[in-house]
């Protein structure tokens, strides 16, 4: 199994709850014997995994290997997931832990341009509404990209986890656990200001 992880267009993320439901449906189909369910799960979740892994500022080839490892882990441990609705969280947690482990064993960490690796998520909407949402999401992630690096990393991680592991985040970001919540609030405030100045989504 080889997953092409790179996504060439940026339409931004859907809401985590919606993604988790969609991913759960794909997983259920796959678990029930439909191979296309896994293909759809890869299509839905790979862009999300890109965002999670990007927060660790790893080179593209390393990030691709991490995402590939995450999918292989799912194939090998499918039976361990008893609730299909948990598959989204399982995948993002697995990818984040692998990225954290790899980052600790490699010195090849380089910045990545947002336009180069920004993800694309599928959306079953009209062409007009899709174009509007695409523009709004591009503005959103452009505003995120203009924030300080710590804010970018923090927001990219918490955006796709319903219950972030604050203890692990504290280690990853080099900050006290108690400061993550206030820092997140300040980062979101900066993001709102940036979006306001750009006339983007609030």
C-alpha positions as CSV (number, residue, x, y, z in Angstrom):
1,X,0.0,0.0,0.0
2,X,1.4,3.4,-1.0
3,X,-0.4,6.6,-0.4
4,X,0.3,9.7,-2.4
5,X,0.2,12.2,0.5
6,X,0.9,15.5,-1.2
7,X,-2.1,17.7,-1.9
8,X,-1.7,20.3,-4.6
9,X,-4.6,22.7,-3.9
10,X,-5.7,24.5,-0.7
11,X,-9.4,24.6,0.0
12,X,-8.9,24.4,3.8
13,X,-10.4,22.2,6.4
14,X,-13.9,21.1,7.1
15,X,-15.2,21.2,10.7
16,X,-13.6,18.3,12.7
17,X,-17.0,16.9,13.7
18,X,-18.1,16.7,10.1
19,X,-14.8,15.1,9.1
20,X,-15.0,12.6,11.9
21,X,-18.5,11.5,10.8
22,X,-17.4,11.2,7.2
23,X,-14.2,9.2,8.1
24,X,-16.3,6.9,10.4
25,X,-18.6,6.1,7.5
26,X,-15.7,5.2,5.3
27,X,-14.1,3.1,8.0
28,X,-17.3,1.2,8.5
29,X,-17.6,0.4,4.8
30,X,-14.0,-0.8,4.8
31,X,-14.5,-2.9,7.9
32,X,-17.6,-4.4,6.4
33,X,-15.6,-5.7,3.4
34,X,-15.8,-2.8,0.9
35,X,-12.2,-2.0,-0.3
36,X,-13.4,1.4,-1.7
37,X,-14.1,2.4,1.9
38,X,-10.4,2.6,2.6
39,X,-9.8,4.5,-0.6
40,X,-12.4,7.1,0.5
41,X,-11.0,7.2,4.0
42,X,-7.5,8.0,2.6
43,X,-9.0,10.7,0.4
44,X,-10.8,12.3,3.3
45,X,-8.2,12.1,6.0
46,X,-4.8,12.5,4.2
47,X,-5.2,16.3,3.9
48,X,-5.9,16.4,7.6
49,X,-2.8,14.4,8.4
50,X,-0.8,16.8,6.3
51,X,-1.9,19.6,8.5
52,X,-1.0,17.7,11.6
53,X,2.4,16.7,10.4
54,X,3.2,20.1,8.9
55,X,3.1,21.5,12.4
56,X,6.4,19.8,13.1
57,X,8.2,21.6,10.2
58,X,9.6,18.4,8.8
59,X,10.9,18.0,5.2
60,X,8.3,16.9,2.6
61,X,9.8,13.4,2.1
62,X,9.9,12.8,5.8
63,X,6.3,14.0,6.2
64,X,5.2,11.6,3.4
65,X,6.8,8.7,5.1
66,X,5.1,9.6,8.4
67,X,1.7,9.7,6.7
68,X,2.4,6.4,4.9
69,X,3.4,4.9,8.3
70,X,0.2,6.1,9.8
71,X,-1.9,4.4,7.1
72,X,0.0,1.2,7.4
73,X,-0.5,1.2,11.1
74,X,-4.3,1.5,10.6
75,X,-4.3,-1.4,8.1
76,X,-2.4,-3.6,10.6
77,X,-4.4,-2.6,13.7
78,X,-7.9,-2.1,12.2
79,X,-9.4,-4.5,14.8
80,X,-8.2,-2.3,17.6
81,X,-10.7,0.4,16.6
82,X,-14.0,-0.6,18.1
83,X,-15.9,2.6,17.4
84,X,-15.8,3.8,13.8
85,X,-16.3,7.4,14.9
86,X,-12.9,7.3,16.7
87,X,-10.9,6.6,13.5
88,X,-10.3,10.3,12.7
89,X,-8.9,10.9,16.2
90,X,-6.9,7.7,16.0
91,X,-5.2,8.6,12.7
92,X,-4.4,12.2,13.8
93,X,-3.0,11.0,17.1
94,X,-0.9,8.3,15.5
95,X,0.5,10.8,12.9
96,X,1.3,13.3,15.6
97,X,3.1,10.8,17.8
98,X,5.1,9.5,14.8
99,X,6.0,13.1,13.8
100,X,7.1,13.8,17.3
101,X,9.2,10.7,17.4
102,X,10.8,11.3,14.0
103,X,11.5,14.9,14.8
104,X,13.5,13.7,17.8
105,X,15.7,11.5,15.6
106,X,16.4,13.8,12.6
107,X,18.0,17.2,12.3
108,X,16.5,17.8,8.8
109,X,13.8,20.2,9.8
110,X,13.0,22.9,7.2
111,X,10.3,25.5,6.7
112,X,7.6,24.6,4.2
113,X,5.7,27.1,2.2
114,X,1.9,27.0,2.8
115,X,1.1,27.1,-1.0
116,X,3.4,24.1,-1.6
117,X,1.8,21.6,0.8
118,X,-1.5,23.1,1.7
119,X,-4.2,20.4,1.8
120,X,-7.4,19.9,-0.2
121,X,-10.5,18.4,1.3
122,X,-13.4,17.2,-0.8
123,X,-16.7,19.0,-0.6
124,X,-20.0,18.0,-2.2
125,X,-21.3,21.5,-3.0
126,X,-22.2,23.6,-6.0
127,X,-19.4,25.2,-8.0
128,X,-20.4,28.7,-6.9
129,X,-20.5,27.9,-3.2
130,X,-17.3,25.8,-3.5
131,X,-15.5,28.8,-5.1
132,X,-16.7,31.1,-2.3
133,X,-15.6,28.7,0.4
134,X,-12.3,28.1,-1.4
135,X,-11.6,31.8,-1.4
136,X,-12.5,32.2,2.3
137,X,-10.3,29.2,3.3
138,X,-7.4,30.5,1.3
139,X,-7.7,33.8,3.2
140,X,-8.0,31.9,6.5
141,X,-4.8,29.9,6.0
142,X,-3.0,32.9,4.5
143,X,-3.8,34.8,7.8
144,X,-2.6,31.8,9.8
145,X,0.6,31.8,7.8
146,X,1.2,35.4,8.7
147,X,1.1,34.6,12.5
148,X,4.2,34.0,14.6
149,X,5.5,30.4,14.1
150,X,4.4,29.2,17.5
151,X,0.8,30.4,16.8
152,X,0.8,28.6,13.4
153,X,2.0,25.4,14.9
154,X,-0.4,25.5,17.9
155,X,-3.5,26.3,15.7
156,X,-2.6,23.7,13.1
157,X,-2.5,21.0,15.8
158,X,-5.6,21.9,17.9
159,X,-7.7,22.6,14.7
160,X,-7.9,18.8,14.0
161,X,-8.0,17.3,17.5
162,X,-11.2,17.3,19.5
163,X,-9.2,16.6,22.7
164,X,-5.6,17.7,22.3
165,X,-3.0,16.2,24.6
166,X,-1.9,19.3,26.4
167,X,1.0,17.6,28.1
168,X,2.4,16.4,24.8
169,X,1.7,19.8,23.2
170,X,3.7,21.5,26.0
171,X,6.7,19.3,25.1
172,X,6.3,19.7,21.3
173,X,5.9,23.5,21.5
174,X,8.3,24.1,24.4
175,X,5.9,25.9,26.7
176,X,4.3,25.2,30.1
177,X,1.0,23.3,30.0
178,X,-0.8,26.1,31.8
179,X,0.1,28.6,29.1
180,X,-1.3,26.6,26.2
181,X,-4.9,27.7,26.7
182,X,-4.1,31.4,27.1
183,X,-1.6,31.3,24.2
184,X,-4.3,29.7,22.0
185,X,-6.7,32.5,23.0
186,X,-4.1,35.2,22.1
187,X,-3.3,33.4,18.8
188,X,-7.0,33.2,17.9
189,X,-7.4,36.9,18.7
190,X,-4.5,37.8,16.4
191,X,-6.1,35.6,13.7
192,X,-9.4,37.5,14.0
193,X,-7.6,40.8,13.7
194,X,-5.7,39.6,10.7
195,X,-8.8,38.3,9.0
196,X,-10.6,41.6,9.8
197,X,-7.9,43.6,8.1
198,X,-8.0,41.3,5.1
199,X,-11.8,41.3,4.9
200,X,-11.8,37.6,5.4
201,X,-13.9,35.1,7.3
202,X,-14.5,36.0,11.0
